[in-house]
Amino acid sequence: MSFGPSAGLVLPGGGARGAYQVGVLKSIAALLDSVEVPFKTIAGISAGSINASFLAQRADHFEEAVEHLEALWSGLRTEDVFTNDFSAFQGLLSKENTLASFLDNAPLREWLEREFDSGGVARGIAGGHLTGLAITASNFTTGEATTFFEAREGTLPWHHPRRDSVATRIEPEHILASSALPLLFPPELVGSDYFVDGSLRMTEPLAPVINMGADRILVIGVRNEQLASDRPETAPGLAAIAGYTLDSLFSENLNNDIERMEQINTLLSQMSWLGRRKSKWRRIRVMVIRPSVDLRVLASRFTVQLPRSFRLFLRTMGGWGHDWRLPSFLLFESAYTTSLMELGYRDGLKLRPQIEAFYA
């Protein structure tokens, strides 16, 4: 199958839920006859930046890229991503003796530095397999969403109110900056500025791939939008509020941007040919794939596999036994991530007609 140069992929954040995205990508690899990655532009935020980067570094071979991601997620343990033991907790205190974060993501840093090939993206671009990769983080100093991008020659940086971009070689520090969950993980220093999770400030997560040339976008979300919310029997605890906050950060800006794009498409369809030519807008086809089940319920089956110290942490914060939203983001255990990938694979296969139509 031959693919045009305009397909883009957007992978939003979601912590451990990011494993679901790998399952969907695996289903796409099974459905499409494509040697190279069938997305010329790829953008990731938070945990989605990990998947986006590892996919982009092997843009010349889609199936191998997905197999590599599947192996990485299948072998994950919570200790590979963060620690919360007392000694690590003490190490998170700054020089002013103030707490930098509740968890220490030093293991994630070591994992990325060991596994990520920062030269792979450049090779994919040079070989014509990839137009560009974009990773977005939130600049704590300026209050802007900063998109670090590595793209083919001639791709110009873009600047909009509250959104900036920087052309650079994507390195582990950019992925760590994008995935620095507020309060949970410490801010990441890139250059002279500190950055936290990209979902915090990025109000238009579709924009990076559009700026790099995409005119059709596949989004792989990590939240089921159809299920009703549970009414808590008691006042929510700190962990429940933290989970609710992360859920909103990862999903609301994305949902708003998709809705805005649909409105623009409707408006363009009602305009004359000349009106469309004069407009600064262009029609962008967007397809969204989301989990078919509530991932909080799925997470509840595997929480006993969390390290004892983290289970105690969740109990102390009121995040154990009722609302499993926060564990669903932080449960980096292979049984859970494997189940997420299996769910993503099944969901993707069920959408075969839509996926094939997306590439038609």
Number of C-alpha atoms within 10 A of each C-alpha: 9 11 15 10 17 18 23 27 24 27 26 30 32 28 23 26 28 27 30 29 29 31 27 27 26 25 23 23 22 14 15 15 13 17 16 21 25 27 27 27 29 30 31 31 31 30 27 30 30 26 27 27 26 22 28 32 22 23 29 24 18 23 21 17 23 24 16 16 22 19 11 15 25 19 14 20 18 19 17 18 21 21 21 19 14 10 9 16 16 13 12 20 14 11 7 6 10 9 15 18 20 18 20 23 24 17 15 18 17 13 16 20 14 10 11 15 17 18 12 19 28 23 17 24 22 14 12 15 23 27 29 26 32 29 30 34 31 29 28 17 10 12 13 21 29 24 32 25 24 20 24 17 10 6 15 13 16 15 12 9 7 15 20 18 20 17 15 13 15 21 17 21 17 25 29 29 28 34 33 25 26 20 14 15 22 25 24 22 16 13 7 7 12 17 30 27 31 34 32 23 22 25 19 18 27 27 18 27 27 19 14 25 18 23 17 19 23 20 21 25 25 30 21 15 15 11 10 8 7 8 6 10 7 6 8 15 15 14 22 23 18 19 20 15 14 21 18 14 22 25 18 13 20 23 17 14 16 19 12 13 20 16 12 15 17 12 13 17 12 10 12 10 11 8 11 16 11 9 11 7 13 14 16 16 15 19 15 12 20 19 23 16 15 17 22 18 13 15 25 19 12 18 21 11 16 18 17 11 13 19 17 14 17 19 14 13 15 17 24 21 10 13 22 22 25 23 27 25 22 20 27 28 22 20 19 26 28 21 18 27 25 19 21 27 22 17 20 25 18 12 15 15 10 14 19 12 9 15 14 10
